[in-house]
Amino acid sequence: MNQYFSTRKCRWQFLLEAFYFFQEARNTSCGHCDNCIKKEKFLEITVQELRK
C-alpha cells in the first residue's frame, strides 16, 4: 500500500505491474489519476513558460 501511495507513475500503470501485466503497463497512462493530472498540468505550465 505504501508503494502505491508514494509512486509518481500512473496509478493504473502501477496496478497493472503489481498484477504482472507488464506488457499492458508499458507506456500506459490513464490520464485520470492524481499523478497523471499533476504531470499534465506541469507540462502545460512548462510549455507556457517556454513560449514566453
A tleap script that builds the chain and sets N, CA, C and O, in Angstrom:
source leaprc.protein.ff14SB
mol = sequence {
  NMET ASN GLN TYR PHE SER THR ARG LYS CYS
  ARG TRP GLN PHE LEU LEU GLU ALA PHE TYR
  PHE PHE GLN GLU ALA ARG ASN THR SER CYS
  GLY HIE CYS ASP ASN CYS ILE LYS LYS GLU
  LYS PHE LEU GLU ILE THR VAL GLN GLU LEU
  ARG CLYS
}
set mol.1.N position { 0.824 -1.189 0.000 }
set mol.1.CA position { 0.000 0.000 0.000 }
set mol.1.C position { 0.868 1.252 0.000 }
set mol.1.O position { 0.571 2.216 -0.706 }
set mol.2.N position { 1.935 1.240 0.786 }
set mol.2.CA position { 2.799 2.420 0.845 }
set mol.2.C position { 3.404 2.733 -0.516 }
set mol.2.O position { 3.520 3.901 -0.886 }
set mol.3.N position { 3.786 1.716 -1.259 }
set mol.3.CA position { 4.348 1.940 -2.593 }
set mol.3.C position { 3.311 2.549 -3.520 }
set mol.3.O position { 3.637 3.422 -4.325 }
set mol.4.N position { 2.078 2.107 -3.420 }
set mol.4.CA position { 1.004 2.648 -4.258 }
set mol.4.C position { 0.810 4.132 -3.978 }
set mol.4.O position { 0.680 4.933 -4.904 }
set mol.5.N position { 0.792 4.493 -2.717 }
set mol.5.CA position { 0.552 5.889 -2.358 }
set mol.5.C position { 1.748 6.789 -2.632 }
set mol.5.O position { 1.580 7.992 -2.831 }
set mol.6.N position { 2.941 6.231 -2.644 }
set mol.6.CA position { 4.126 7.068 -2.825 }
set mol.6.C position { 4.647 7.087 -4.264 }
set mol.6.O position { 5.589 7.820 -4.564 }
set mol.7.N position { 4.051 6.296 -5.154 }
set mol.7.CA position { 4.535 6.258 -6.534 }
set mol.7.C position { 4.238 7.569 -7.254 }
set mol.7.O position { 3.254 8.249 -6.964 }
set mol.8.N position { 5.114 7.905 -8.200 }
set mol.8.CA position { 4.903 9.092 -9.027 }
set mol.8.C position { 4.402 8.727 -10.413 }
set mol.8.O position { 4.053 9.601 -11.206 }
set mol.9.N position { 4.369 7.435 -10.702 }
set mol.9.CA position { 3.881 6.998 -12.008 }
set mol.9.C position { 2.363 6.878 -11.960 }
set mol.9.O position { 1.751 6.973 -10.896 }
set mol.10.N position { 1.781 6.671 -13.109 }
set mol.10.CA position { 0.338 6.489 -13.221 }
set mol.10.C position { -0.113 5.365 -12.284 }
set mol.10.O position { 0.496 4.297 -12.245 }
set mol.11.N position { -1.172 5.616 -11.543 }
set mol.11.CA position { -1.650 4.604 -10.587 }
set mol.11.C position { -2.161 3.362 -11.317 }
set mol.11.O position { -1.994 2.247 -10.823 }
set mol.12.N position { -2.778 3.539 -12.480 }
set mol.12.CA position { -3.245 2.391 -13.250 }
set mol.12.C position { -2.056 1.560 -13.713 }
set mol.12.O position { -2.095 0.332 -13.650 }
set mol.13.N position { -1.013 2.213 -14.170 }
set mol.13.CA position { 0.200 1.513 -14.594 }
set mol.13.C position { 0.782 0.742 -13.412 }
set mol.13.O position { 1.203 -0.404 -13.570 }
set mol.14.N position { 0.811 1.350 -12.250 }
set mol.14.CA position { 1.337 0.695 -11.057 }
set mol.14.C position { 0.545 -0.576 -10.744 }
set mol.14.O position { 1.135 -1.613 -10.441 }
set mol.15.N position { -0.781 -0.502 -10.815 }
set mol.15.CA position { -1.612 -1.671 -10.527 }
set mol.15.C position { -1.418 -2.771 -11.565 }
set mol.15.O position { -1.363 -3.950 -11.217 }
set mol.16.N position { -1.317 -2.397 -12.816 }
set mol.16.CA position { -1.066 -3.410 -13.847 }
set mol.16.C position { 0.236 -4.149 -13.575 }
set mol.16.O position { 0.295 -5.374 -13.679 }
set mol.17.N position { 1.267 -3.412 -13.232 }
set mol.17.CA position { 2.557 -4.041 -12.937 }
set mol.17.C position { 2.477 -4.901 -11.677 }
set mol.17.O position { 3.117 -5.950 -11.605 }
set mol.18.N position { 1.709 -4.474 -10.697 }
set mol.18.CA position { 1.576 -5.243 -9.453 }
set mol.18.C position { 0.956 -6.616 -9.709 }
set mol.18.O position { 1.240 -7.582 -9.000 }
set mol.19.N position { 0.098 -6.686 -10.741 }
set mol.19.CA position { -0.546 -7.956 -11.083 }
set mol.19.C position { 0.104 -8.615 -12.299 }
set mol.19.O position { -0.509 -9.445 -12.972 }
set mol.20.N position { 1.360 -8.231 -12.570 }
set mol.20.CA position { 2.204 -8.863 -13.586 }
set mol.20.C position { 1.712 -8.683 -15.023 }
set mol.20.O position { 1.972 -9.531 -15.877 }
set mol.21.N position { 1.015 -7.602 -15.291 }
set mol.21.CA position { 0.624 -7.261 -16.656 }
set mol.21.C position { 1.634 -6.249 -17.198 }
set mol.21.O position { 1.283 -5.107 -17.496 }
set mol.22.N position { 2.877 -6.676 -17.321 }
set mol.22.CA position { 3.959 -5.765 -17.699 }
set mol.22.C position { 3.811 -5.247 -19.129 }
set mol.22.O position { 4.073 -4.073 -19.392 }
set mol.23.N position { 3.397 -6.102 -20.038 }
set mol.23.CA position { 3.236 -5.683 -21.434 }
set mol.23.C position { 2.163 -4.598 -21.541 }
set mol.23.O position { 2.351 -3.600 -22.237 }
set mol.24.N position { 1.046 -4.796 -20.854 }
set mol.24.CA position { -0.039 -3.822 -20.898 }
set mol.24.C position { 0.332 -2.527 -20.194 }
set mol.24.O position { -0.150 -1.455 -20.559 }
set mol.25.N position { 1.179 -2.626 -19.193 }
set mol.25.CA position { 1.570 -1.460 -18.405 }
set mol.25.C position { 2.583 -0.575 -19.127 }
set mol.25.O position { 2.731 0.601 -18.794 }
set mol.26.N position { 3.270 -1.132 -20.103 }
set mol.26.CA position { 4.303 -0.374 -20.815 }
set mol.26.C position { 3.688 0.838 -21.497 }
set mol.26.O position { 2.743 0.713 -22.276 }
set mol.27.N position { 4.228 2.001 -21.200 }
set mol.27.CA position { 3.787 3.272 -21.790 }
set mol.27.C position { 2.308 3.553 -21.571 }
set mol.27.O position { 1.670 4.205 -22.397 }
set mol.28.N position { 1.761 3.065 -20.464 }
set mol.28.CA position { 0.359 3.292 -20.148 }
set mol.28.C position { 0.222 4.504 -19.247 }
set mol.28.O position { 0.989 4.687 -18.302 }
set mol.29.N position { -0.743 5.306 -19.548 }
set mol.29.CA position { -1.068 6.459 -18.724 }
set mol.29.C position { -2.575 6.666 -18.811 }
set mol.29.O position { -3.108 6.869 -19.901 }
set mol.30.N position { -3.260 6.617 -17.684 }
set mol.30.CA position { -4.721 6.699 -17.705 }
set mol.30.C position { -5.213 8.119 -17.987 }
set mol.30.O position { -6.262 8.311 -18.602 }
set mol.31.N position { -4.440 9.118 -17.528 }
set mol.31.CA position { -4.852 10.497 -17.728 }
set mol.31.C position { -5.887 10.980 -16.735 }
set mol.31.O position { -6.352 12.116 -16.829 }
set mol.32.N position { -6.256 10.134 -15.782 }
set mol.32.CA position { -7.313 10.488 -14.837 }
set mol.32.C position { -6.878 10.475 -13.375 }
set mol.32.O position { -7.496 11.138 -12.542 }
set mol.33.N position { -5.831 9.736 -13.057 }
set mol.33.CA position { -5.407 9.659 -11.652 }
set mol.33.C position { -4.685 10.948 -11.255 }
set mol.33.O position { -4.345 11.765 -12.111 }
set mol.34.N position { -4.460 11.120 -9.981 }
set mol.34.CA position { -3.830 12.349 -9.487 }
set mol.34.C position { -2.436 12.552 -10.072 }
set mol.34.O position { -2.051 13.685 -10.358 }
set mol.35.N position { -1.684 11.487 -10.251 }
set mol.35.CA position { -0.327 11.618 -10.800 }
set mol.35.C position { -0.353 12.041 -12.263 }
set mol.35.O position { 0.455 12.872 -12.678 }
set mol.36.N position { -1.262 11.488 -13.043 }
set mol.36.CA position { -1.363 11.880 -14.448 }
set mol.36.C position { -1.806 13.332 -14.572 }
set mol.36.O position { -1.298 14.064 -15.421 }
set mol.37.N position { -2.735 13.749 -13.743 }
set mol.37.CA position { -3.222 15.126 -13.792 }
set mol.37.C position { -2.116 16.093 -13.395 }
set mol.37.O position { -1.954 17.138 -14.026 }
set mol.38.N position { -1.355 15.760 -12.356 }
set mol.38.CA position { -0.236 16.611 -11.946 }
set mol.38.C position { 0.787 16.740 -13.063 }
set mol.38.O position { 1.279 17.834 -13.339 }
set mol.39.N position { 1.107 15.622 -13.705 }
set mol.39.CA position { 2.101 15.627 -14.769 }
set mol.39.C position { 1.610 16.475 -15.944 }
set mol.39.O position { 2.381 17.228 -16.538 }
set mol.40.N position { 0.328 16.346 -16.272 }
set mol.40.CA position { -0.230 17.105 -17.390 }
set mol.40.C position { -0.207 18.608 -17.094 }
set mol.40.O position { 0.145 19.408 -17.962 }
set mol.41.N position { -0.579 18.986 -15.876 }
set mol.41.CA position { -0.561 20.403 -15.512 }
set mol.41.C position { 0.862 20.946 -15.503 }
set mol.41.O position { 1.092 22.082 -15.916 }
set mol.42.N position { 1.815 20.151 -15.039 }
set mol.42.CA position { 3.210 20.566 -15.033 }
set mol.42.C position { 3.698 20.817 -16.450 }
set mol.42.O position { 4.383 21.806 -16.712 }
set mol.43.N position { 3.343 19.917 -17.367 }
set mol.43.CA position { 3.755 20.074 -18.753 }
set mol.43.C position { 3.129 21.309 -19.388 }
set mol.43.O position { 3.782 21.998 -20.172 }
set mol.44.N position { 1.869 21.596 -19.058 }
set mol.44.CA position { 1.207 22.786 -19.582 }
set mol.44.C position { 1.919 24.048 -19.120 }
set mol.44.O position { 2.164 24.959 -19.910 }
set mol.45.N position { 2.248 24.094 -17.833 }
set mol.45.CA position { 2.929 25.262 -17.281 }
set mol.45.C position { 4.305 25.410 -17.918 }
set mol.45.O position { 4.708 26.518 -18.271 }
set mol.46.N position { 5.017 24.319 -18.066 }
set mol.46.CA position { 6.356 24.355 -18.666 }
set mol.46.C position { 6.304 24.860 -20.103 }
set mol.46.O position { 7.127 25.686 -20.497 }
set mol.47.N position { 5.350 24.377 -20.887 }
set mol.47.CA position { 5.219 24.805 -22.274 }
set mol.47.C position { 4.876 26.290 -22.329 }
set mol.47.O position { 5.412 27.016 -23.167 }
set mol.48.N position { 4.005 26.743 -21.462 }
set mol.48.CA position { 3.631 28.157 -21.433 }
set mol.48.C position { 4.839 29.023 -21.101 }
set mol.48.O position { 5.017 30.089 -21.690 }
set mol.49.N position { 5.661 28.580 -20.173 }
set mol.49.CA position { 6.849 29.339 -19.801 }
set mol.49.C position { 7.854 29.394 -20.955 }
set mol.49.O position { 8.510 30.415 -21.162 }
set mol.50.N position { 7.972 28.308 -21.694 }
set mol.50.CA position { 8.905 28.271 -22.815 }
set mol.50.C position { 8.467 29.178 -23.960 }
set mol.50.O position { 9.300 29.682 -24.713 }
set mol.51.N position { 7.171 29.382 -24.085 }
set mol.51.CA position { 6.646 30.222 -25.169 }
set mol.51.C position { 6.843 31.701 -24.893 }
set mol.51.O position { 6.736 32.514 -25.811 }
set mol.52.N position { 7.126 32.065 -23.665 }
set mol.52.CA position { 7.299 33.490 -23.322 }
set mol.52.C position { 8.571 34.055 -23.871 }
set mol.52.O position { 8.860 35.235 -23.671 }
savepdb mol mol.pdb
quit
